[in-house]
Amino acid sequence: MKKLIAMLSASAMLVASFAGCGQTAAESDTKEASTQAEIQTEEASTMQTAANDTDGDTRVIVDDTGAEVTLPKEIHRVVISSILPLPSVYCLFKGSADDVIGIHPSSMAAAENSYLINVFPELENADTSFVENGEVNIERLLEMKPDVVFYAAANTEEREMYDNAGIPAVGFSTSNAGYDCVETYADWIALLGQIYGEEEKSNEIIEYGRQVASEISAVTTEIPDEDKPKVLVLFNYSDGVIKTSGSGFFGQYWIETAGGINVAQDLQGTPEINMEQIYEWDPDIILLTNFTPYQPDDLYNNTIAQDDWSNVTAVKNKQVYKFPLGMYRWFPPASDTPLVLKWLAKTIQPEAFADIDMDQEIKDYYQKYYNVELTDEDVDTIYHPASAAAGQ
């Protein structure tokens, strides 16, 4: 029970990290997205100038909040706090985790149950003690002497804490691309390109993700609605509480782009739902994220206390799927984002994407971007992540 409570607490914090403020995510994120759009328009012509602006041993960049952040030219001690998927994106971009001295405990839980630590074993040495009960302990963080902290841009109180402590902090937004997962992933990589003065490298990575999105969308936009299955995302499901992904969150982009219809599209953010609502929707496909410990067999065998899944179409037809876990959980944007879109497209529209060899796609991507050769067994493990990856 303590473990389940801890996972629920972690999941609640995750929603805040991804969407800005828990159950008020839709309102907060609409405001943030609008602000970000204005910032992007006004700052577009000056961002590169700011990135190259120097003063002795410092340089200035513009982060996703629109703030100018003064950073040391040489960055050797990085802490990644509330932007939970970012350690994987950082490793993709840098090709190493040598400079990462601290990450969030939930990021570490995912890393320990993924290939991230296998490929970047130095990440195992990252400190997680600066986060206590989901909150940053600023005294402990100061003891770590970071050169910079990367955090979720919506967490304004966290930013104020860093500013007051004199710690350079760069905000990475989850909502400035309207929860378009590929563009959010692109934004994070572009920001890392600014921070490290490696824009050409970031552009090359971004281009592949956009190419994948374009290829998938070119097919799915031609599929009539009557040929699109109804899809339900179980974003967080534990201890009797069920939360899905409505509009204004990542699930809407994934399902819509991959050729499905989100049964929760009339809801906002990550709302709590009940079994009566699920019976009414009667989804054709159910997707379980890695923020819930449950596996497809838990629904197939109907072993979850108080909830009867036996008459739901997706369960009867064995169409319940667990999001894979490669370098990070595959539901939010992360370093494997282009692969996620291909996997979802093949899962939701198998006939339209019959030509995609997902095993080979994963192997090729890992070889190109992580310089690692996966075995068939490795790929199978990615498809069947451990329940422990839900967090701690």
Buried (B, 14 or more C-beta within 10 A) or exposed (E): EEEBEBBBBBBBBBBBBBBBBBBEBBBBBBEBBEBBEEBBEEEEEEBEEBBEBEEEEEBBBBBBBBBBBEBBEEBEBBBBBBBBBBBBBBBBBBBEBEBBBBBBBBBBBBBBBBBBBBBBEEBEEBBBEBBEEBEBEBEBBEEBEBBBBBBBBBBBEBBEBBEEBEBBBBBBBBBBBBBBBBBBBBBBBBBBBBBBEBBEBBEEBBEEBBEBBEBBBEBBEEBEEEEBBBBBBBBBBBEEBBBBBBBBBBBBBBBBBBBBBBBBBEBBBBBEBEEEBBEEBBBBBBBBBBBBBBBBEBBBEBEBEEBEBEEBBBBEEEBBBBBBBBBBBBBBBBBBBBBBBBBBBBBBBEEBBEEBEBBEBBBEBBEEBBEBEBEEEBBEBBBEBBBBBBBB
